Amino acid sequence: MAYEAEIIAYSQKIFYYLLCHGALSDLDTGVNDLYRAYVEHEEVMNLVKNQAEIADCKIERYGTTIYLMPDIDNKYLGFTKADLKKELCKSNATDRDYYLAQFVILTLLVEFYDGQGSTAKSREFLKLGEQQNIVSERLKTGLSFEQEREQDDTNLYTEMYENVLDYKSMSEAYESLRSVEAGSRSKYTKEGYVSIICNFLDRQGLIIFIPEDEMIKTTAKLDNIMEYKILNKENYARIMEALGAAHE
């Protein structure tokens, strides 16, 4: 299929803008024509999506914002497991440290978005200390449930919960961190560990983290992704099951 030069040029400009900024909104100054070209011309949209597919990405529009979303295996535009270990964990991190970091992020998401009612979002802000307490409580609950499963000799839970998180390893990793030290930003303390994860999410444009006030807020980007992409009924049930919430 042949495309007009103007259509091709617009698609290239849009894809390059998304590569540079990650998102394109109808409110972005000076690029309203790019946004309109994408939403008003199917040919432009298709070309942009084709370029994204070649680059191992997807293009999603939620509300009035278009997002570039790297595929899970994209080593250049996303983060590999090794990258995330380096960003989120201490220098000698093992897999249990990596999975603990993912668990901290997962608990934060569940705390902000309960998937119920007319909107998925359930609160506007979260304090850092509260997030630490939530992580501790979720780990205790999950570990208790895990121990119950190990003691059950009927194996009724084996197939149903074979993909449940490894709470024993994550609990050991969390408890290996030193006790809270006020204002600490070290990866070797609980407070510092959670702070570093929050700073990482802030840099990705997913949350707003204010260290001085120990305040965590979500961004419109994360709200849109959770509302439109993540928290359908099936995904929410799987997340809550993994956290052991159904057994509290």
Protein Blocks (a to p, Z undefined) as FASTA:
>chain_A
ZZdfklmmmmmmmmmmmmmnopacfklghilmmmmmmmmmmklmmmmmmmmmmnopacdd
ehjaccddddfklmklmccfklmmmmmmcfklcfklmmmmmmmmmmmmmmmpgoiajbfb
fbfbdcfklmmmmmmmmmmmmmmmmmmmmmpmnlmmmmmmmmgccfklmmmmmmmpccdd
ehiabfkbfklmmmmmmmmmmmnopaccdfknopacddfklmmmmmmmmmgmklmmmmmm
mnommmZZ
